[in-house]
């Protein structure tokens, strides 16, 4: 059995519904676990180290990057966020299924390190529906919506590099399709 196939990588453009679909997937299949990310931002009230994030100093995070202990990362608003390699390796070594919801660049990095990971790209039903979803959020400026739509076109062009593409027309159907893809790859 190839343990790397217990690693599920989910990507897609902003507004495709990645987080909603993965939440449904985890509700229907609680054996699918999230990896706990690392960050350099301050811990917030009610959060717990090792549960919400692995909190660390900027220096410690940069040392982990240099040592190859962070699989993928980004710097957002002056803080690092990333996926610790030990967090993923420990879970897949134990035979647990781990899901990472990450951007296209991060997904490419994960596939280079774990070539047999199951990478699924969530597509919107159409660009018009994607725009409708972004506007329905009510949190985006017109400029931001246009940037996200332009970025979505770039990301959609890369969907073919994933193991599978799934259209999020309904959350439940999309989550079940992803689960079926994951189970089929794990059985190979």
One Martini backbone bead per residue (centre of mass of N, CA, C, O) as a GRO file, in nm:
protein
  188
    1UNK     BB    1   0.096   0.036   0.023
    2UNK     BB    2   0.052   0.379  -0.049
    3UNK     BB    3   0.080   0.635   0.175
    4UNK     BB    4   0.059   0.893  -0.007
    5UNK     BB    5  -0.256   0.837  -0.072
    6UNK     BB    6  -0.336   0.975   0.220
    7UNK     BB    7  -0.289   1.237   0.057
    8UNK     BB    8  -0.491   1.531   0.033
    9UNK     BB    9  -0.520   1.767  -0.233
   10UNK     BB   10  -0.678   2.094  -0.231
   11UNK     BB   11  -0.791   2.294  -0.504
   12UNK     BB   12  -0.873   2.635  -0.611
   13UNK     BB   13  -1.050   2.888  -0.663
   14UNK     BB   14  -1.178   3.155  -0.556
   15UNK     BB   15  -1.515   3.039  -0.488
   16UNK     BB   16  -1.535   2.715  -0.528
   17UNK     BB   17  -1.551   2.569  -0.220
   18UNK     BB   18  -1.330   2.419  -0.057
   19UNK     BB   19  -1.401   2.445   0.248
   20UNK     BB   20  -1.692   2.339   0.226
   21UNK     BB   21  -1.626   2.062   0.106
   22UNK     BB   22  -1.429   1.966   0.329
   23UNK     BB   23  -1.629   1.985   0.557
   24UNK     BB   24  -1.821   1.773   0.439
   25UNK     BB   25  -1.619   1.543   0.417
   26UNK     BB   26  -1.559   1.533   0.729
   27UNK     BB   27  -1.850   1.479   0.821
   28UNK     BB   28  -1.887   1.210   0.647
   29UNK     BB   29  -1.550   1.157   0.701
   30UNK     BB   30  -1.376   1.151   0.996
   31UNK     BB   31  -1.100   1.016   0.893
   32UNK     BB   32  -1.056   1.291   0.786
   33UNK     BB   33  -0.775   1.501   0.820
   34UNK     BB   34  -0.614   1.765   0.944
   35UNK     BB   35  -0.355   1.968   0.923
   36UNK     BB   36  -0.138   2.139   1.126
   37UNK     BB   37  -0.040   2.444   1.114
   38UNK     BB   38   0.194   2.704   1.080
   39UNK     BB   39   0.291   3.007   1.278
   40UNK     BB   40   0.384   3.361   1.358
   41UNK     BB   41   0.145   3.435   1.486
   42UNK     BB   42  -0.045   3.522   1.726
   43UNK     BB   43  -0.215   3.412   1.975
   44UNK     BB   44  -0.548   3.364   2.038
   45UNK     BB   45  -0.817   3.370   2.198
   46UNK     BB   46  -0.890   3.015   2.239
   47UNK     BB   47  -0.633   2.911   2.146
   48UNK     BB   48  -0.421   2.622   2.050
   49UNK     BB   49  -0.141   2.469   2.067
   50UNK     BB   50  -0.167   2.210   1.819
   51UNK     BB   51  -0.465   2.280   1.709
   52UNK     BB   52  -0.476   2.543   1.535
   53UNK     BB   53  -0.161   2.575   1.577
   54UNK     BB   54   0.182   2.618   1.526
   55UNK     BB   55   0.358   2.819   1.730
   56UNK     BB   56   0.611   3.060   1.617
   57UNK     BB   57   0.885   3.194   1.541
   58UNK     BB   58   1.042   3.333   1.286
   59UNK     BB   59   1.311   3.191   1.327
   60UNK     BB   60   1.199   2.901   1.348
   61UNK     BB   61   1.061   2.895   1.074
   62UNK     BB   62   1.316   2.955   0.901
   63UNK     BB   63   1.467   2.703   0.996
   64UNK     BB   64   1.259   2.500   0.881
   65UNK     BB   65   1.289   2.581   0.593
   66UNK     BB   66   1.598   2.528   0.566
   67UNK     BB   67   1.550   2.212   0.666
   68UNK     BB   68   1.277   2.102   0.520
   69UNK     BB   69   1.008   2.121   0.738
   70UNK     BB   70   0.852   2.281   0.509
   71UNK     BB   71   0.646   2.225   0.244
   72UNK     BB   72   0.464   2.491   0.266
   73UNK     BB   73   0.444   2.857   0.207
   74UNK     BB   74   0.353   3.182   0.350
   75UNK     BB   75   0.333   3.543   0.336
   76UNK     BB   76   0.096   3.707   0.555
   77UNK     BB   77   0.103   4.004   0.687
   78UNK     BB   78   0.404   3.919   0.817
   79UNK     BB   79   0.323   3.608   0.821
   80UNK     BB   80   0.366   3.281   0.865
   81UNK     BB   81   0.248   2.997   0.665
   82UNK     BB   82   0.238   2.630   0.717
   83UNK     BB   83   0.356   2.290   0.643
   84UNK     BB   84   0.446   2.040   0.834
   85UNK     BB   85   0.605   1.751   0.771
   86UNK     BB   86   0.555   1.590   1.038
   87UNK     BB   87   0.245   1.610   1.033
   88UNK     BB   88   0.208   1.442   0.775
   89UNK     BB   89   0.390   1.192   0.817
   90UNK     BB   90   0.257   1.087   1.079
   91UNK     BB   91  -0.026   1.033   0.958
   92UNK     BB   92   0.048   0.851   0.708
   93UNK     BB   93   0.207   0.636   0.870
   94UNK     BB   94  -0.071   0.568   1.038
   95UNK     BB   95  -0.305   0.562   0.804
   96UNK     BB   96  -0.400   0.848   0.766
   97UNK     BB   97  -0.609   1.088   0.644
   98UNK     BB   98  -0.496   1.383   0.467
   99UNK     BB   99  -0.584   1.731   0.442
  100UNK     BB  100  -0.509   1.988   0.197
  101UNK     BB  101  -0.570   2.340   0.170
  102UNK     BB  102  -0.432   2.474  -0.129
  103UNK     BB  103  -0.254   2.626  -0.338
  104UNK     BB  104  -0.114   2.573  -0.638
  105UNK     BB  105   0.182   2.604  -0.554
  106UNK     BB  106   0.169   2.415  -0.308
  107UNK     BB  107   0.074   2.165  -0.465
  108UNK     BB  108   0.329   2.135  -0.634
  109UNK     BB  109   0.517   2.083  -0.394
  110UNK     BB  110   0.378   1.832  -0.285
  111UNK     BB  111   0.407   1.657  -0.550
  112UNK     BB  112   0.720   1.652  -0.541
  113UNK     BB  113   0.734   1.505  -0.258
  114UNK     BB  114   0.432   1.356  -0.321
  115UNK     BB  115   0.355   1.197  -0.605
  116UNK     BB  116   0.102   1.007  -0.472
  117UNK     BB  117  -0.073   1.211  -0.417
  118UNK     BB  118  -0.401   1.341  -0.396
  119UNK     BB  119  -0.508   1.561  -0.654
  120UNK     BB  120  -0.765   1.816  -0.628
  121UNK     BB  121  -0.975   2.008  -0.843
  122UNK     BB  122  -1.186   2.278  -0.789
  123UNK     BB  123  -1.465   2.365  -0.978
  124UNK     BB  124  -1.661   2.565  -1.122
  125UNK     BB  125  -1.930   2.563  -1.328
  126UNK     BB  126  -1.847   2.875  -1.378
  127UNK     BB  127  -1.749   3.197  -1.412
  128UNK     BB  128  -2.023   3.318  -1.340
  129UNK     BB  129  -2.055   3.166  -1.072
  130UNK     BB  130  -1.799   3.267  -0.943
  131UNK     BB  131  -1.878   3.564  -0.945
  132UNK     BB  132  -2.133   3.534  -0.780
  133UNK     BB  133  -1.993   3.426  -0.523
  134UNK     BB  134  -1.806   3.666  -0.474
  135UNK     BB  135  -2.036   3.877  -0.450
  136UNK     BB  136  -2.203   3.731  -0.217
  137UNK     BB  137  -2.009   3.787   0.016
  138UNK     BB  138  -1.956   4.113   0.054
  139UNK     BB  139  -1.608   4.152   0.079
  140UNK     BB  140  -1.556   4.273  -0.208
  141UNK     BB  141  -1.410   4.444  -0.432
  142UNK     BB  142  -1.398   4.504  -0.756
  143UNK     BB  143  -1.094   4.468  -0.779
  144UNK     BB  144  -1.082   4.195  -0.633
  145UNK     BB  145  -1.265   4.039  -0.821
  146UNK     BB  146  -1.094   4.076  -1.076
  147UNK     BB  147  -0.841   3.941  -0.964
  148UNK     BB  148  -0.972   3.665  -0.898
  149UNK     BB  149  -1.064   3.603  -1.188
  150UNK     BB  150  -0.787   3.610  -1.319
  151UNK     BB  151  -0.665   3.391  -1.137
  152UNK     BB  152  -0.868   3.168  -1.204
  153UNK     BB  153  -0.783   3.132  -1.498
  154UNK     BB  154  -0.497   3.038  -1.433
  155UNK     BB  155  -0.578   2.795  -1.252
  156UNK     BB  156  -0.762   2.642  -1.457
  157UNK     BB  157  -0.518   2.584  -1.654
  158UNK     BB  158  -0.396   2.370  -1.416
  159UNK     BB  159  -0.601   2.133  -1.364
  160UNK     BB  160  -0.460   1.902  -1.547
  161UNK     BB  161  -0.225   1.845  -1.317
  162UNK     BB  162  -0.427   1.681  -1.181
  163UNK     BB  163  -0.579   1.387  -1.095
  164UNK     BB  164  -0.843   1.573  -1.048
  165UNK     BB  165  -1.169   1.700  -1.145
  166UNK     BB  166  -1.419   1.901  -0.970
  167UNK     BB  167  -1.749   1.997  -0.963
  168UNK     BB  168  -1.915   2.260  -0.777
  169UNK     BB  169  -2.257   2.229  -0.767
  170UNK     BB  170  -2.258   2.040  -0.510
  171UNK     BB  171  -2.132   1.975  -0.211
  172UNK     BB  172  -2.203   1.676  -0.159
  173UNK     BB  173  -2.120   1.561  -0.436
  174UNK     BB  174  -1.830   1.662  -0.434
  175UNK     BB  175  -1.735   1.519  -0.175
  176UNK     BB  176  -1.800   1.228  -0.277
  177UNK     BB  177  -1.616   1.232  -0.523
  178UNK     BB  178  -1.355   1.273  -0.371
  179UNK     BB  179  -1.373   1.022  -0.197
  180UNK     BB  180  -1.373   0.821  -0.434
  181UNK     BB  181  -1.096   0.898  -0.544
  182UNK     BB  182  -0.935   0.838  -0.292
  183UNK     BB  183  -1.014   0.535  -0.255
  184UNK     BB  184  -0.914   0.440  -0.532
  185UNK     BB  185  -0.613   0.522  -0.489
  186UNK     BB  186  -0.568   0.354  -0.226
  187UNK     BB  187  -0.628   0.070  -0.382
  188UNK     BB  188  -0.378   0.061  -0.593
   0.00000   0.00000   0.00000
